[in-house]
Amino acid sequence: MTLGAIFGTPLRFYVGRVVSARVGETFPWGTLVVNVSGCLIMGVVAAYATRHGLSGRSDYWLLLATGFLGSYTTVSSFALQTLALARESETRFAAGYIALSVGLCLGAVALGFAGGMR
C-alpha cells in the first residue's frame, strides 16, 4: 500500500501542476484531470480484480487501489475547490465543476471497467 502511495502522491502533484500551467487556474482543471484519470485507472484495476477473483484485501488491490489511487485522486481537493467557488459567488462554475467531475469520473470508471473486462 505504501509503495503505491509513494508514486500516486507526486504524480497527482505533477499532473495537476502541468494542467494548471497549460490552461490556467481560474477553473480547477488540474484536479478534474487527476480525478477523471484516476477513475479511469480505478475502473481498469477493478475489472482486473473482478476477472481474477481478487478481494479488496489482496496485495494487488492494496497496492493499486488503496495506495496508488488513494493518494493520486483528489476528492478532498475537489470538495474544497467547489466550496471556494461557491463562497466566491461563482455558483455557475461550482455547479459546472460538480457536473463535469461526477459525469466524467463515472464515465471514466465505466470505460476503464469495460476495457479491463476484455
Biopython code that builds the backbone (N, CA, C, O; Angstrom):
import numpy as np
from Bio.PDB.StructureBuilder import StructureBuilder

atoms = [
    (1, "MET", "N", (0.823, -1.179, 0.000)),
    (1, "MET", "CA", (0.000, 0.000, 0.000)),
    (1, "MET", "C", (0.877, 1.256, 0.000)),
    (1, "MET", "O", (0.636, 2.178, -0.779)),
    (2, "THR", "N", (1.865, 1.295, 0.846)),
    (2, "THR", "CA", (2.734, 2.469, 0.948)),
    (2, "THR", "C", (3.481, 2.719, -0.353)),
    (2, "THR", "O", (3.641, 3.866, -0.770)),
    (3, "LEU", "N", (3.934, 1.661, -0.989)),
    (3, "LEU", "CA", (4.653, 1.805, -2.254)),
    (3, "LEU", "C", (3.772, 2.484, -3.299)),
    (3, "LEU", "O", (4.248, 3.334, -4.052)),
    (4, "GLY", "N", (2.506, 2.118, -3.349)),
    (4, "GLY", "CA", (1.581, 2.768, -4.281)),
    (4, "GLY", "C", (1.435, 4.248, -3.980)),
    (4, "GLY", "O", (1.419, 5.072, -4.894)),
    (5, "ALA", "N", (1.328, 4.591, -2.702)),
    (5, "ALA", "CA", (1.173, 5.993, -2.298)),
    (5, "ALA", "C", (2.425, 6.808, -2.628)),
    (5, "ALA", "O", (2.338, 7.992, -2.954)),
    (6, "ILE", "N", (3.579, 6.167, -2.540)),
    (6, "ILE", "CA", (4.838, 6.859, -2.858)),
    (6, "ILE", "C", (4.821, 7.359, -4.304)),
    (6, "ILE", "O", (5.405, 8.400, -4.604)),
    (7, "PHE", "N", (4.162, 6.629, -5.192)),
    (7, "PHE", "CA", (4.090, 7.034, -6.594)),
    (7, "PHE", "C", (2.851, 7.871, -6.894)),
    (7, "PHE", "O", (2.909, 8.763, -7.740)),
    (8, "GLY", "N", (1.740, 7.605, -6.225)),
    (8, "GLY", "CA", (0.498, 8.319, -6.507)),
    (8, "GLY", "C", (0.527, 9.778, -6.111)),
    (8, "GLY", "O", (0.045, 10.635, -6.851)),
    (9, "THR", "N", (1.087, 10.068, -4.955)),
    (9, "THR", "CA", (1.093, 11.443, -4.454)),
    (9, "THR", "C", (1.886, 12.397, -5.352)),
    (9, "THR", "O", (1.351, 13.434, -5.745)),
    (10, "PRO", "N", (3.134, 12.088, -5.687)),
    (10, "PRO", "CA", (3.857, 13.021, -6.553)),
    (10, "PRO", "C", (3.262, 13.104, -7.958)),
    (10, "PRO", "O", (3.323, 14.156, -8.594)),
    (11, "LEU", "N", (2.691, 12.007, -8.443)),
    (11, "LEU", "CA", (2.074, 12.054, -9.764)),
    (11, "LEU", "C", (0.865, 12.985, -9.747)),
    (11, "LEU", "O", (0.658, 13.738, -10.698)),
    (12, "ARG", "N", (0.065, 12.945, -8.681)),
    (12, "ARG", "CA", (-1.074, 13.862, -8.547)),
    (12, "ARG", "C", (-0.581, 15.305, -8.608)),
    (12, "ARG", "O", (-1.148, 16.126, -9.330)),
    (13, "PHE", "N", (0.459, 15.614, -7.860)),
    (13, "PHE", "CA", (1.018, 16.964, -7.835)),
    (13, "PHE", "C", (1.498, 17.370, -9.218)),
    (13, "PHE", "O", (1.202, 18.472, -9.682)),
    (14, "TYR", "N", (2.240, 16.484, -9.881)),
    (14, "TYR", "CA", (2.809, 16.784, -11.197)),
    (14, "TYR", "C", (1.712, 17.008, -12.241)),
    (14, "TYR", "O", (1.736, 18.009, -12.957)),
    (15, "VAL", "N", (0.761, 16.092, -12.332)),
    (15, "VAL", "CA", (-0.308, 16.215, -13.327)),
    (15, "VAL", "C", (-1.115, 17.487, -13.081)),
    (15, "VAL", "O", (-1.413, 18.224, -14.021)),
    (16, "GLY", "N", (-1.466, 17.744, -11.834)),
    (16, "GLY", "CA", (-2.219, 18.948, -11.510)),
    (16, "GLY", "C", (-1.481, 20.213, -11.900)),
    (16, "GLY", "O", (-2.079, 21.147, -12.435)),
    (17, "ARG", "N", (-0.194, 20.247, -11.637)),
    (17, "ARG", "CA", (0.629, 21.419, -11.961)),
    (17, "ARG", "C", (0.751, 21.621, -13.468)),
    (17, "ARG", "O", (0.623, 22.742, -13.961)),
    (18, "VAL", "N", (0.996, 20.538, -14.193)),
    (18, "VAL", "CA", (1.156, 20.638, -15.641)),
    (18, "VAL", "C", (-0.132, 21.146, -16.278)),
    (18, "VAL", "O", (-0.095, 22.052, -17.111)),
    (19, "VAL", "N", (-1.249, 20.581, -15.900)),
    (19, "VAL", "CA", (-2.529, 21.003, -16.472)),
    (19, "VAL", "C", (-2.808, 22.458, -16.119)),
    (19, "VAL", "O", (-3.182, 23.246, -16.988)),
    (20, "SER", "N", (-2.631, 22.821, -14.857)),
    (20, "SER", "CA", (-2.879, 24.204, -14.428)),
    (20, "SER", "C", (-1.967, 25.193, -15.153)),
    (20, "SER", "O", (-2.398, 26.291, -15.503)),
    (21, "ALA", "N", (-0.733, 24.815, -15.375)),
    (21, "ALA", "CA", (0.208, 25.691, -16.073)),
    (21, "ALA", "C", (-0.202, 25.907, -17.531)),
    (21, "ALA", "O", (0.034, 26.971, -18.104)),
    (22, "ARG", "N", (-0.811, 24.893, -18.110)),
    (22, "ARG", "CA", (-1.193, 24.992, -19.526)),
    (22, "ARG", "C", (-2.516, 25.706, -19.749)),
    (22, "ARG", "O", (-2.682, 26.413, -20.743)),
    (23, "VAL", "N", (-3.464, 25.523, -18.825)),
    (23, "VAL", "CA", (-4.800, 26.098, -19.070)),
    (23, "VAL", "C", (-5.204, 27.146, -18.047)),
    (23, "VAL", "O", (-6.270, 27.748, -18.178)),
    (24, "GLY", "N", (-4.389, 27.376, -17.042)),
    (24, "GLY", "CA", (-4.704, 28.385, -16.037)),
    (24, "GLY", "C", (-5.384, 27.797, -14.815)),
    (24, "GLY", "O", (-5.756, 26.624, -14.791)),
    (25, "GLU", "N", (-5.539, 28.636, -13.802)),
    (25, "GLU", "CA", (-6.079, 28.170, -12.536)),
    (25, "GLU", "C", (-7.413, 28.806, -12.173)),
    (25, "GLU", "O", (-7.866, 28.685, -11.035)),
    (26, "THR", "N", (-8.048, 29.483, -13.129)),
    (26, "THR", "CA", (-9.350, 30.080, -12.859)),
    (26, "THR", "C", (-10.370, 29.000, -12.532)),
    (26, "THR", "O", (-11.212, 29.182, -11.653)),
    (27, "PHE", "N", (-10.298, 27.893, -13.227)),
    (27, "PHE", "CA", (-11.145, 26.722, -13.013)),
    (27, "PHE", "C", (-10.209, 25.580, -12.629)),
    (27, "PHE", "O", (-9.119, 25.481, -13.193)),
    (28, "PRO", "N", (-10.590, 24.719, -11.695)),
    (28, "PRO", "CA", (-9.677, 23.662, -11.227)),
    (28, "PRO", "C", (-9.521, 22.490, -12.211)),
    (28, "PRO", "O", (-9.847, 21.348, -11.886)),
    (29, "TRP", "N", (-9.024, 22.790, -13.405)),
    (29, "TRP", "CA", (-8.845, 21.764, -14.427)),
    (29, "TRP", "C", (-7.851, 20.686, -14.001)),
    (29, "TRP", "O", (-8.041, 19.512, -14.318)),
    (30, "GLY", "N", (-6.805, 21.069, -13.294)),
    (30, "GLY", "CA", (-5.811, 20.079, -12.860)),
    (30, "GLY", "C", (-6.419, 19.008, -11.986)),
    (30, "GLY", "O", (-6.163, 17.820, -12.181)),
    (31, "THR", "N", (-7.227, 19.421, -11.019)),
    (31, "THR", "CA", (-7.891, 18.463, -10.143)),
    (31, "THR", "C", (-8.880, 17.615, -10.931)),
    (31, "THR", "O", (-8.995, 16.413, -10.690)),
    (32, "LEU", "N", (-9.584, 18.219, -11.855)),
    (32, "LEU", "CA", (-10.545, 17.476, -12.670)),
    (32, "LEU", "C", (-9.837, 16.394, -13.486)),
    (32, "LEU", "O", (-10.305, 15.257, -13.543)),
    (33, "VAL", "N", (-8.720, 16.740, -14.114)),
    (33, "VAL", "CA", (-7.970, 15.766, -14.915)),
    (33, "VAL", "C", (-7.457, 14.628, -14.026)),
    (33, "VAL", "O", (-7.513, 13.463, -14.419)),
    (34, "VAL", "N", (-6.964, 14.953, -12.848)),
    (34, "VAL", "CA", (-6.486, 13.924, -11.925)),
    (34, "VAL", "C", (-7.637, 12.994, -11.530)),
    (34, "VAL", "O", (-7.482, 11.773, -11.556)),
    (35, "ASN", "N", (-8.780, 13.559, -11.167)),
    (35, "ASN", "CA", (-9.901, 12.728, -10.733)),
    (35, "ASN", "C", (-10.437, 11.842, -11.854)),
    (35, "ASN", "O", (-10.737, 10.671, -11.623)),
    (36, "VAL", "N", (-10.562, 12.385, -13.061)),
    (36, "VAL", "CA", (-11.078, 11.595, -14.175)),
    (36, "VAL", "C", (-10.089, 10.493, -14.552)),
    (36, "VAL", "O", (-10.489, 9.346, -14.751)),
    (37, "SER", "N", (-8.817, 10.825, -14.652)),
    (37, "SER", "CA", (-7.832, 9.796, -14.996)),
    (37, "SER", "C", (-7.733, 8.748, -13.892)),
    (37, "SER", "O", (-7.559, 7.564, -14.181)),
    (38, "GLY", "N", (-7.840, 9.166, -12.635)),
    (38, "GLY", "CA", (-7.834, 8.209, -11.531)),
    (38, "GLY", "C", (-9.028, 7.275, -11.577)),
    (38, "GLY", "O", (-8.911, 6.089, -11.271)),
    (39, "CYS", "N", (-10.183, 7.815, -11.962)),
    (39, "CYS", "CA", (-11.381, 6.975, -12.097)),
    (39, "CYS", "C", (-11.232, 5.978, -13.242)),
    (39, "CYS", "O", (-11.660, 4.829, -13.131)),
    (40, "LEU", "N", (-10.631, 6.415, -14.330)),
    (40, "LEU", "CA", (-10.397, 5.502, -15.448)),
    (40, "LEU", "C", (-9.490, 4.350, -15.007)),
    (40, "LEU", "O", (-9.775, 3.185, -15.282)),
    (41, "ILE", "N", (-8.417, 4.682, -14.335)),
    (41, "ILE", "CA", (-7.499, 3.649, -13.843)),
    (41, "ILE", "C", (-8.204, 2.751, -12.833)),
    (41, "ILE", "O", (-8.000, 1.537, -12.847)),
    (42, "MET", "N", (-9.033, 3.325, -11.954)),
    (42, "MET", "CA", (-9.766, 2.533, -10.968)),
    (42, "MET", "C", (-10.680, 1.525, -11.658)),
    (42, "MET", "O", (-10.818, 0.390, -11.200)),
    (43, "GLY", "N", (-11.298, 1.936, -12.751)),
    (43, "GLY", "CA", (-12.143, 1.002, -13.496)),
    (43, "GLY", "C", (-11.350, -0.180, -14.016)),
    (43, "GLY", "O", (-11.803, -1.321, -13.924)),
    (44, "VAL", "N", (-10.170, 0.080, -14.563)),
    (44, "VAL", "CA", (-9.308, -0.991, -15.081)),
    (44, "VAL", "C", (-8.852, -1.903, -13.939)),
    (44, "VAL", "O", (-8.879, -3.127, -14.071)),
    (45, "VAL", "N", (-8.434, -1.307, -12.820)),
    (45, "VAL", "CA", (-7.981, -2.077, -11.656)),
    (45, "VAL", "C", (-9.121, -2.946, -11.127)),
    (45, "VAL", "O", (-8.915, -4.119, -10.815)),
    (46, "ALA", "N", (-10.319, -2.374, -11.027)),
    (46, "ALA", "CA", (-11.472, -3.125, -10.525)),
    (46, "ALA", "C", (-11.848, -4.264, -11.468)),
    (46, "ALA", "O", (-12.205, -5.354, -11.021)),
    (47, "ALA", "N", (-11.767, -4.011, -12.769)),
    (47, "ALA", "CA", (-12.074, -5.063, -13.740)),
    (47, "ALA", "C", (-11.065, -6.207, -13.627)),
    (47, "ALA", "O", (-11.446, -7.377, -13.649)),
    (48, "TYR", "N", (-9.797, -5.873, -13.507)),
    (48, "TYR", "CA", (-8.764, -6.894, -13.364)),
    (48, "TYR", "C", (-9.005, -7.719, -12.099)),
    (48, "TYR", "O", (-8.932, -8.948, -12.120)),
    (49, "ALA", "N", (-9.292, -7.023, -11.001)),
    (49, "ALA", "CA", (-9.551, -7.727, -9.734)),
    (49, "ALA", "C", (-10.762, -8.632, -9.865)),
    (49, "ALA", "O", (-10.753, -9.753, -9.356)),
    (50, "THR", "N", (-11.797, -8.164, -10.536)),
    (50, "THR", "CA", (-13.011, -8.959, -10.720)),
    (50, "THR", "C", (-12.730, -10.184, -11.581)),
    (50, "THR", "O", (-13.126, -11.297, -11.234)),
    (51, "ARG", "N", (-12.048, -9.981, -12.700)),
    (51, "ARG", "CA", (-11.741, -11.090, -13.609)),
    (51, "ARG", "C", (-10.874, -12.151, -12.963)),
    (51, "ARG", "O", (-10.973, -13.330, -13.303)),
    (52, "HIS", "N", (-10.022, -11.740, -12.030)),
    (52, "HIS", "CA", (-9.089, -12.680, -11.419)),
    (52, "HIS", "C", (-9.495, -13.094, -10.009)),
    (52, "HIS", "O", (-8.711, -13.730, -9.304)),
    (53, "GLY", "N", (-10.699, -12.746, -9.593)),
    (53, "GLY", "CA", (-11.212, -13.162, -8.289)),
    (53, "GLY", "C", (-10.428, -12.605, -7.104)),
    (53, "GLY", "O", (-10.321, -13.261, -6.068)),
    (54, "LEU", "N", (-9.882, -11.406, -7.249)),
    (54, "LEU", "CA", (-9.100, -10.808, -6.168)),
    (54, "LEU", "C", (-10.014, -10.040, -5.220)),
    (54, "LEU", "O", (-10.942, -9.361, -5.659)),
    (55, "SER", "N", (-9.757, -10.146, -3.962)),
    (55, "SER", "CA", (-10.569, -9.434, -2.974)),
    (55, "SER", "C", (-9.984, -8.058, -2.707)),
    (55, "SER", "O", (-8.893, -7.722, -3.169)),
    (56, "GLY", "N", (-10.730, -7.280, -1.958)),
    (56, "GLY", "CA", (-10.274, -5.954, -1.556)),
    (56, "GLY", "C", (-9.121, -5.999, -0.570)),
    (56, "GLY", "O", (-8.556, -4.961, -0.224)),
    (57, "ARG", "N", (-8.771, -7.186, -0.119)),
    (57, "ARG", "CA", (-7.637, -7.327, 0.803)),
    (57, "ARG", "C", (-6.403, -7.908, 0.118)),
    (57, "ARG", "O", (-5.392, -8.164, 0.771)),
    (58, "SER", "N", (-6.484, -8.117, -1.195)),
    (58, "SER", "CA", (-5.334, -8.680, -1.906)),
    (58, "SER", "C", (-4.217, -7.637, -1.997)),
    (58, "SER", "O", (-4.471, -6.433, -1.944)),
    (59, "ASP", "N", (-2.997, -8.112, -2.133)),
    (59, "ASP", "CA", (-1.860, -7.204, -2.279)),
    (59, "ASP", "C", (-2.025, -6.307, -3.506)),
    (59, "ASP", "O", (-1.673, -5.128, -3.473)),
    (60, "TYR", "N", (-2.557, -6.868, -4.577)),
    (60, "TYR", "CA", (-2.798, -6.110, -5.811)),
    (60, "TYR", "C", (-3.714, -4.916, -5.524)),
    (60, "TYR", "O", (-3.401, -3.784, -5.894)),
    (61, "TRP", "N", (-4.830, -5.174, -4.873)),
    (61, "TRP", "CA", (-5.797, -4.115, -4.579)),
    (61, "TRP", "C", (-5.207, -3.079, -3.625)),
    (61, "TRP", "O", (-5.378, -1.876, -3.826)),
    (62, "LEU", "N", (-4.517, -3.544, -2.595)),
    (62, "LEU", "CA", (-3.927, -2.617, -1.628)),
    (62, "LEU", "C", (-2.868, -1.720, -2.281)),
    (62, "LEU", "O", (-2.770, -0.535, -1.966)),
    (63, "LEU", "N", (-2.082, -2.295, -3.189)),
    (63, "LEU", "CA", (-1.047, -1.514, -3.869)),
    (63, "LEU", "C", (-1.654, -0.476, -4.819)),
    (63, "LEU", "O", (-1.321, 0.707, -4.752)),
    (64, "LEU", "N", (-2.537, -0.928, -5.693)),
    (64, "LEU", "CA", (-3.033, -0.042, -6.744)),
    (64, "LEU", "C", (-4.240, 0.803, -6.329)),
    (64, "LEU", "O", (-4.223, 2.022, -6.499)),
    (65, "ALA", "N", (-5.270, 0.183, -5.796)),
    (65, "ALA", "CA", (-6.497, 0.931, -5.489)),
    (65, "ALA", "C", (-6.339, 1.764, -4.223)),
    (65, "ALA", "O", (-6.598, 2.967, -4.228)),
    (66, "THR", "N", (-5.916, 1.126, -3.151)),
    (66, "THR", "CA", (-5.810, 1.844, -1.885)),
    (66, "THR", "C", (-4.592, 2.759, -1.855)),
    (66, "THR", "O", (-4.710, 3.936, -1.514)),
    (67, "GLY", "N", (-3.422, 2.229, -2.207)),
    (67, "GLY", "CA", (-2.189, 3.017, -2.129)),
    (67, "GLY", "C", (-2.050, 4.047, -3.232)),
    (67, "GLY", "O", (-2.065, 5.251, -2.975)),
    (68, "PHE", "N", (-1.914, 3.564, -4.477)),
    (68, "PHE", "CA", (-1.663, 4.471, -5.586)),
    (68, "PHE", "C", (-2.848, 5.406, -5.845)),
    (68, "PHE", "O", (-2.697, 6.627, -5.808)),
    (69, "LEU", "N", (-4.025, 4.833, -6.107)),
    (69, "LEU", "CA", (-5.171, 5.675, -6.462)),
    (69, "LEU", "C", (-5.705, 6.462, -5.271)),
    (69, "LEU", "O", (-6.234, 7.560, -5.442)),
    (70, "GLY", "N", (-5.571, 5.914, -4.077)),
    (70, "GLY", "CA", (-5.995, 6.647, -2.890)),
    (70, "GLY", "C", (-5.192, 7.915, -2.676)),
    (70, "GLY", "O", (-5.709, 8.902, -2.153)),
    (71, "SER", "N", (-3.935, 7.894, -3.076)),
    (71, "SER", "CA", (-3.112, 9.094, -2.941)),
    (71, "SER", "C", (-3.088, 9.930, -4.218)),
    (71, "SER", "O", (-2.732, 11.108, -4.181)),
    (72, "TYR", "N", (-3.461, 9.335, -5.332)),
    (72, "TYR", "CA", (-3.459, 10.065, -6.605)),
    (72, "TYR", "C", (-4.719, 10.905, -6.788)),
    (72, "TYR", "O", (-4.629, 12.074, -7.163)),
    (73, "THR", "N", (-5.873, 10.337, -6.535)),
    (73, "THR", "CA", (-7.106, 11.091, -6.739)),
    (73, "THR", "C", (-7.288, 12.103, -5.627)),
    (73, "THR", "O", (-6.724, 11.966, -4.541)),
    (74, "THR", "N", (-8.075, 13.108, -5.910)),
    (74, "THR", "CA", (-8.115, 14.256, -5.012)),
    (74, "THR", "C", (-9.542, 14.700, -4.709)),
    (74, "THR", "O", (-9.900, 15.858, -4.921)),
    (75, "VAL", "N", (-10.334, 13.790, -4.224)),
    (75, "VAL", "CA", (-11.726, 14.139, -3.953)),
    (75, "VAL", "C", (-11.820, 15.210, -2.875)),
    (75, "VAL", "O", (-12.706, 16.063, -2.935)),
    (76, "SER", "N", (-10.939, 15.185, -1.905)),
    (76, "SER", "CA", (-10.978, 16.232, -0.881)),
    (76, "SER", "C", (-10.633, 17.589, -1.488)),
    (76, "SER", "O", (-11.220, 18.599, -1.101)),
    (77, "SER", "N", (-9.709, 17.630, -2.414)),
    (77, "SER", "CA", (-9.394, 18.876, -3.110)),
    (77, "SER", "C", (-10.586, 19.334, -3.940)),
    (77, "SER", "O", (-10.890, 20.525, -4.003)),
    (78, "PHE", "N", (-11.249, 18.390, -4.568)),
    (78, "PHE", "CA", (-12.459, 18.693, -5.331)),
    (78, "PHE", "C", (-13.497, 19.382, -4.440)),
    (78, "PHE", "O", (-14.063, 20.407, -4.820)),
    (79, "ALA", "N", (-13.737, 18.826, -3.279)),
    (79, "ALA", "CA", (-14.733, 19.405, -2.374)),
    (79, "ALA", "C", (-14.331, 20.811, -1.924)),
    (79, "ALA", "O", (-15.158, 21.722, -1.906)),
    (80, "LEU", "N", (-13.077, 20.977, -1.568)),
    (80, "LEU", "CA", (-12.609, 22.279, -1.101)),
    (80, "LEU", "C", (-12.664, 23.324, -2.219)),
    (80, "LEU", "O", (-13.065, 24.463, -1.980)),
    (81, "GLN", "N", (-12.268, 22.947, -3.426)),
    (81, "GLN", "CA", (-12.292, 23.887, -4.541)),
    (81, "GLN", "C", (-13.723, 24.239, -4.949)),
    (81, "GLN", "O", (-13.996, 25.367, -5.360)),
    (82, "THR", "N", (-14.629, 23.279, -4.836)),
    (82, "THR", "CA", (-16.034, 23.564, -5.118)),
    (82, "THR", "C", (-16.585, 24.553, -4.100)),
    (82, "THR", "O", (-17.290, 25.495, -4.459)),
    (83, "LEU", "N", (-16.262, 24.337, -2.836)),
    (83, "LEU", "CA", (-16.695, 25.257, -1.789)),
    (83, "LEU", "C", (-16.130, 26.651, -2.028)),
    (83, "LEU", "O", (-16.833, 27.646, -1.852)),
    (84, "ALA", "N", (-14.865, 26.726, -2.427)),
    (84, "ALA", "CA", (-14.243, 28.031, -2.689)),
    (84, "ALA", "C", (-14.952, 28.753, -3.827)),
    (84, "ALA", "O", (-15.192, 29.957, -3.740)),
    (85, "LEU", "N", (-15.288, 28.035, -4.889)),
    (85, "LEU", "CA", (-16.025, 28.647, -5.994)),
    (85, "LEU", "C", (-17.381, 29.167, -5.516)),
    (85, "LEU", "O", (-17.782, 30.279, -5.861)),
    (86, "ALA", "N", (-18.073, 28.370, -4.733)),
    (86, "ALA", "CA", (-19.390, 28.772, -4.226)),
    (86, "ALA", "C", (-19.285, 29.978, -3.297)),
    (86, "ALA", "O", (-20.106, 30.893, -3.375)),
    (87, "ARG", "N", (-18.302, 29.987, -2.435)),
    (87, "ARG", "CA", (-18.136, 31.103, -1.497)),
    (87, "ARG", "C", (-17.740, 32.390, -2.207)),
    (87, "ARG", "O", (-17.997, 33.483, -1.702)),
    (88, "GLU", "N", (-17.118, 32.267, -3.371)),
    (88, "GLU", "CA", (-16.731, 33.439, -4.147)),
    (88, "GLU", "C", (-17.845, 33.857, -5.115)),
    (88, "GLU", "O", (-17.615, 34.614, -6.058)),
    (89, "SER", "N", (-19.043, 33.352, -4.861)),
    (89, "SER", "CA", (-20.228, 33.649, -5.682)),
    (89, "SER", "C", (-20.068, 33.189, -7.131)),
    (89, "SER", "O", (-20.696, 33.741, -8.035)),
    (90, "GLU", "N", (-19.250, 32.205, -7.340)),
    (90, "GLU", "CA", (-19.079, 31.602, -8.669)),
    (90, "GLU", "C", (-19.932, 30.338, -8.730)),
    (90, "GLU", "O", (-19.431, 29.250, -9.013)),
    (91, "THR", "N", (-21.221, 30.495, -8.461)),
    (91, "THR", "CA", (-22.097, 29.326, -8.343)),
    (91, "THR", "C", (-22.228, 28.576, -9.668)),
    (91, "THR", "O", (-22.363, 27.353, -9.672)),
    (92, "ARG", "N", (-22.189, 29.283, -10.776)),
    (92, "ARG", "CA", (-22.257, 28.580, -12.067)),
    (92, "ARG", "C", (-21.008, 27.728, -12.284)),
    (92, "ARG", "O", (-21.106, 26.596, -12.756)),
    (93, "PHE", "N", (-19.842, 28.262, -11.944)),
    (93, "PHE", "CA", (-18.615, 27.468, -12.044)),
    (93, "PHE", "C", (-18.654, 26.286, -11.080)),
    (93, "PHE", "O", (-18.248, 25.180, -11.438)),
    (94, "ALA", "N", (-19.136, 26.511, -9.867)),
    (94, "ALA", "CA", (-19.222, 25.434, -8.878)),
    (94, "ALA", "C", (-20.136, 24.319, -9.381)),
    (94, "ALA", "O", (-19.783, 23.142, -9.316)),
    (95, "ALA", "N", (-21.307, 24.698, -9.882)),
    (95, "ALA", "CA", (-22.249, 23.698, -10.397)),
    (95, "ALA", "C", (-21.674, 22.975, -11.612)),
    (95, "ALA", "O", (-21.821, 21.760, -11.739)),
    (96, "GLY", "N", (-21.020, 23.718, -12.503)),
    (96, "GLY", "CA", (-20.399, 23.101, -13.671)),
    (96, "GLY", "C", (-19.288, 22.140, -13.289)),
    (96, "GLY", "O", (-19.136, 21.073, -13.882)),
    (97, "TYR", "N", (-18.518, 22.536, -12.291)),
    (97, "TYR", "CA", (-17.421, 21.679, -11.827)),
    (97, "TYR", "C", (-17.955, 20.387, -11.219)),
    (97, "TYR", "O", (-17.399, 19.314, -11.453)),
    (98, "ILE", "N", (-19.024, 20.484, -10.446)),
    (98, "ILE", "CA", (-19.641, 19.287, -9.869)),
    (98, "ILE", "C", (-20.158, 18.380, -10.986)),
    (98, "ILE", "O", (-19.895, 17.177, -10.987)),
    (99, "ALA", "N", (-20.891, 18.958, -11.928)),
    (99, "ALA", "CA", (-21.454, 18.162, -13.022)),
    (99, "ALA", "C", (-20.364, 17.499, -13.859)),
    (99, "ALA", "O", (-20.455, 16.312, -14.171)),
    (100, "LEU", "N", (-19.327, 18.269, -14.225)),
    (100, "LEU", "CA", (-18.231, 17.699, -15.005)),
    (100, "LEU", "C", (-17.500, 16.607, -14.232)),
    (100, "LEU", "O", (-17.200, 15.546, -14.780)),
    (101, "SER", "N", (-17.217, 16.867, -12.973)),
    (101, "SER", "CA", (-16.476, 15.898, -12.166)),
    (101, "SER", "C", (-17.248, 14.588, -12.027)),
    (101, "SER", "O", (-16.704, 13.511, -12.273)),
    (102, "VAL", "N", (-18.495, 14.683, -11.640)),
    (102, "VAL", "CA", (-19.291, 13.465, -11.433)),
    (102, "VAL", "C", (-19.524, 12.751, -12.766)),
    (102, "VAL", "O", (-19.315, 11.542, -12.867)),
    (103, "GLY", "N", (-19.954, 13.491, -13.780)),
    (103, "GLY", "CA", (-20.233, 12.866, -15.071)),
    (103, "GLY", "C", (-19.000, 12.239, -15.709)),
    (103, "GLY", "O", (-19.041, 11.088, -16.143)),
    (104, "LEU", "N", (-17.908, 12.990, -15.767)),
    (104, "LEU", "CA", (-16.695, 12.462, -16.388)),
    (104, "LEU", "C", (-16.073, 11.330, -15.581)),
    (104, "LEU", "O", (-15.586, 10.356, -16.155)),
    (105, "CYS", "N", (-16.085, 11.448, -14.260)),
    (105, "CYS", "CA", (-15.490, 10.393, -13.434)),
    (105, "CYS", "C", (-16.300, 9.097, -13.505)),
    (105, "CYS", "O", (-15.722, 8.013, -13.586)),
    (106, "LEU", "N", (-17.620, 9.196, -13.476)),
    (106, "LEU", "CA", (-18.441, 7.988, -13.625)),
    (106, "LEU", "C", (-18.241, 7.368, -15.005)),
    (106, "LEU", "O", (-18.137, 6.149, -15.138)),
    (107, "GLY", "N", (-18.187, 8.216, -16.025)),
    (107, "GLY", "CA", (-17.930, 7.709, -17.366)),
    (107, "GLY", "C", (-16.561, 7.064, -17.494)),
    (107, "GLY", "O", (-16.415, 6.029, -18.145)),
    (108, "ALA", "N", (-15.565, 7.670, -16.879)),
    (108, "ALA", "CA", (-14.203, 7.134, -16.955)),
    (108, "ALA", "C", (-14.078, 5.803, -16.241)),
    (108, "ALA", "O", (-13.434, 4.886, -16.751)),
    (109, "VAL", "N", (-14.681, 5.681, -15.069)),
    (109, "VAL", "CA", (-14.581, 4.406, -14.350)),
    (109, "VAL", "C", (-15.341, 3.317, -15.112)),
    (109, "VAL", "O", (-14.895, 2.170, -15.135)),
    (110, "ALA", "N", (-16.469, 3.644, -15.731)),
    (110, "ALA", "CA", (-17.208, 2.666, -16.525)),
    (110, "ALA", "C", (-16.404, 2.259, -17.751)),
    (110, "ALA", "O", (-16.351, 1.079, -18.098)),
    (111, "LEU", "N", (-15.778, 3.233, -18.409)),
    (111, "LEU", "CA", (-14.952, 2.943, -19.573)),
    (111, "LEU", "C", (-13.756, 2.078, -19.189)),
    (111, "LEU", "O", (-13.434, 1.111, -19.881)),
    (112, "GLY", "N", (-13.104, 2.426, -18.091)),
    (112, "GLY", "CA", (-11.976, 1.619, -17.633)),
    (112, "GLY", "C", (-12.383, 0.200, -17.277)),
    (112, "GLY", "O", (-11.671, -0.753, -17.594)),
    (113, "PHE", "N", (-13.518, 0.058, -16.625)),
    (113, "PHE", "CA", (-14.003, -1.272, -16.244)),
    (113, "PHE", "C", (-14.341, -2.088, -17.489)),
    (113, "PHE", "O", (-13.969, -3.257, -17.594)),
    (114, "ALA", "N", (-15.046, -1.468, -18.426)),
    (114, "ALA", "CA", (-15.413, -2.170, -19.650)),
    (114, "ALA", "C", (-14.169, -2.597, -20.427)),
    (114, "ALA", "O", (-14.093, -3.725, -20.914)),
    (115, "GLY", "N", (-13.202, -1.700, -20.539)),
    (115, "GLY", "CA", (-11.970, -2.042, -21.239)),
    (115, "GLY", "C", (-11.169, -3.107, -20.514)),
    (115, "GLY", "O", (-10.551, -3.969, -21.139)),
    (116, "GLY", "N", (-11.186, -3.041, -19.195)),
    (116, "GLY", "CA", (-10.451, -4.015, -18.409)),
    (116, "GLY", "C", (-11.069, -5.402, -18.402)),
    (116, "GLY", "O", (-10.375, -6.384, -18.138)),
    (117, "MET", "N", (-12.352, -5.501, -18.684)),
    (117, "MET", "CA", (-13.038, -6.794, -18.721)),
    (117, "MET", "C", (-12.825, -7.534, -20.025)),
    (117, "MET", "O", (-13.213, -8.697, -20.137)),
    (118, "ARG", "N", (-12.222, -6.899, -21.009)),
    (118, "ARG", "CA", (-11.987, -7.554, -22.312)),
    (118, "ARG", "C", (-10.898, -8.569, -22.244)),
    (118, "ARG", "O", (-10.581, -9.203, -23.250)),
]
sb = StructureBuilder()
sb.init_structure("model")
sb.init_model(0)
sb.init_chain("A")
sb.init_seg("    ")
for serial, (resi, resn, name, xyz) in enumerate(atoms, 1):
    if name == "N":
        sb.init_residue(resn, " ", resi, " ")
    sb.init_atom(name, np.array(xyz, "f"), 0.0, 1.0, " ", f" {name:<3s}", serial, name[0])
structure = sb.get_structure()
